[in-house]
């Protein structure tokens, strides 16, 4: 379910565009090429970051969207990167954080 926020108050209206905006036509089919630079994992499962980002991206799409993602993960902490010649094929480069970025609790 998507929500539109009205700047004048704190209410939300599910699945309705803001007044005056009307319905948007469906977007043409498109696959976005995404380079995911993985800087650590939540668990010992090497696919956990891929799964988390893929699921997050899919959940961000409205129902019936024609947008798809091709997500290519690289293990940045292991110094595994795309070749320079490959970078231009990507629409987006995402850099994940790592556990080391989180403040330690004392």
N, C-alpha and C positions, 0 to 999 in steps of 0.2 A: 504494500500500500504506500503510495507517495503522499506527501503533504506539502501544501503551499502555505507559507507564512505571510501574514498581513502585518506590515510594519506599524500600523496604527494601534494594534492591540496584541495580546498574547494568545489569541485563539488560532486554531488550525482548522483547515477544512480538508478532509481526505479526498483525494482524487478529483478535485475540481480546480481548474486554472483560476488565477486571480482575475477579478473583474476587468473586462476590456481586452484580455489576452486571447480568448477563444481557444479552440482545440488546435493542436499542432498536427500537421500531417506526419505519417510515419517516416522515419529516416530511411534513406536507401541502405541496402545491406552493406556493411563495412566490417572488416576485421582489423583491429588495431594490433600492431606488433609491439610488444612490451618486453623490454630487457629488465629483469629483476636481479639486482645485485644484492645477494643474500649476505648479511653480516652477522650471522649467528642463527641459532635455532631455539625454539621454545623447549624442545624435547630432544631425545636422541634420534628421532625420526628425521632424516634428511629432507623429507618432503613437507614438513610442517609449515614452513614459511611459504612455499609454493601454494599449498592448499589454502592457507589463511588469506593470502593476497588474491588468489583466484576466486575464492568464495566471496570475499569482500567486493571485488569488482563485479561479479555476477549479480550480487544483491543490490548493487547501486543502479542497475538498469531497470527501467520501467517494464511492466509486463508487455509482452509482444514486441520487444525491441529487436531490431535487425542487427544490432551491434554484437560483435563477438570479439574475443581476445585470444591472441596467441602469446602466451607468457613463456619466455625463455629464461630460466634461472641460471645464475652463475654464482659460484661460491667465492665471494670476494675475500673472505678471511683466509682462504686457501690460495689466494692470488690467481684465481681462475676467472678470466675476463673475456668478453667478446673481442675478436680481432678488430683493429682500427677500421679495416675495410667493411666490417659488418655493422658498425654503429649506425651508419646512415639508413639502414633498412628499418630501424626502430622508430616508431612514432613517439615513444615515451621510454625514459630510463627511470626506474624506481629504485631507490636505495633504502633497504630495510635498516632499522636500528638494530641494536643488539642488547643483550642483558647488561653488557659492560657500560652502556649509556645510562642505565638507571642508577639513581643515587642509592648508596648503601644505607641500610638501616643500622643504627647504632644500638 
